[in-house]
Amino acid sequence: MTDHDPTSSSSVGDESPETSRPSPQKKAPSPTGRTFTPEERRLVLDIWLRSEVSAGRFGELVGISAHSLYQWQRRFEQHGPAGLEDRPRGQGKGSSRLPEPTQRAILMLKRGHPDWGTDRLHDMLLRSQGYAASPGAIQRVLIEHGYEVVRLLIAKARGQ
């Protein structure tokens, strides 16, 4: 058996740079690391459309993806300048996805048993009411209705 020399240029299973393929990459963040205001979006879109440069090349120059340029163009064509305005993300406060009866059951149980935590409420909802709600969803409902929720993480003893 021979020793492997790490400085040698060839070893079994290695590929030369000419034959190796790039690995798939995750979406890269914006090179500028910033977001654009609606006015900046309008300006960038206008300059790009007048420049007759490809979206990929222009995007590299300004620090955005070609996909974003095409998305801005489509939104502008469909909605005019309003299409380039900031849009709200997520559901926002006070818009739990749980059905109203489930939310009411959570609040009734909490009022009747203020010392119960989210895990206990979860168990009791399933057992007695037949409502399915994760402890995290229960926590969101309680917070939305003014309760202060403290999640305790109990570490398991190692080696037992």
N, C-alpha and C positions, 0 to 999 in steps of 0.2 A: 504494500500500500504506500502511495507517495503522498507527501505533504502538499497541500494546496497553497500556491503562492498568490496572495491577494493582489500583488502588483502585476501579475500576468494578464495579458489582454484577452485570453480565451479560456473559457471554462465550459463544462458541459451545461447546457440549458441556457446559456447567455445568448442574447440576440444582439446583433450589431445595430447601431443607431439607424442605419439605413433601412433595416427590415422591421424594426419595432413600430408598433402602432401606438398612438397616444391613448392614454386611458381616458375614459369618459370623465368629464369634470362637472362639478356642480356649478350652478349659476354664479357667475362672478359678480361681486358688488360693483356699483357704479364707480368708475375710475375717480370721479370727483368726490364721491361719498356724500352727495347732497341731493336734495330734491329741488324741483323747479317750481316757482310760483306760477300761477295761471298766466300772468303777463309774460313771463320768460318762456313758457311753453308756446304761446302765440308767436313770439318773436323767433324762437328757434325753428318752429314749423314754417313760418314765412320765409326765413332765410334758406332753409333746406329746399323748399319747393322752388324757389327762384334759382338756386345754385345748380340744379341738374346734376348733382353729385349723388352717387348711390347712398342709400340709407346706411349701409354698413360703414362706408368710409366717412360720411358726415357724422355719424354717431361716434366714431372713434375721435374725431376732432373736438366734438363738444362734450364727450364724456357720458353718452347715453347709448342704449342699445338700439339697433335697427328696429327691433320689435316695438320699443316705446314710440319711436317716430311714426311707425305705421299705425299704432294704436291711437296716438294723438290725431293723426290725419283722419282716421275713420271717425273718431268721436267729433272732430270739428265738422266733417261733412254731414254727419247725422244731426248734430245739435247746435252747430254754430259755435261762437265763442264760449257759450255756457258749457259746452262739452269739455272744455279744457280747465274748468274750475275744479278745485279740490273736491273730492267725493268722500263722504264719511265711510270709515272702515268698521267692520264688525257690527255687532248689534246695538252697541251703546248701552248706557245704564238703564236699568228698569225694564229690560226686555228679555227676561228669562224665557228659555224655550220650553220650559215645563208647562203643561196644561194648567189652566187656572184652578181646576179642582185639586190637583196635586199640590199646587202652591198653598191653597187654603188649608189643606190637610197638614202640611208641614208647619204652617203658622199656628194652627190650633193645637197640634201636639207640643210645640215649643212653649206656647202660653201655658198649657197645662203642666208641663214638665220642664221648667227653665234650666234645670241642672243637666238635662240630657244633651249630649254632643251630637254631632252630625252622624257619626257611625250608629249610635243608638237610635236616632230618629230614622235613619235608613232602614235598620232592621225592623223597627216597629211599623213603619209604613208598609213594608212588604208583608209582614206577618199578619197585621190586623186589617189594614185598609186595602191591600192589593195594589198599591201604587208603586211604580218603579221610578226611583230617583237615586242617582249616585250621591255619595256623601259630598262630593264637590259641588254638584248641582244644588243640593240642600243648603250648603254653605253660601252659595251665591244668592239664593232666595232670602236667606236670613239677613245677609249683609244689605241687600236691596231694601229690606224692610226695617233697617235701623238696628239690627242686633249686632253685637260685637262678638265675633267668633274667634276662638283661639284653638288652633289645631295643635294637639300635642303629638309629638313624634316620640314613640317609646322605642329605644334601641334594645334589640334582643341581646341577651348575655351571650357572649361568644364561648363556644366550647361546651355548652350544656345540652 
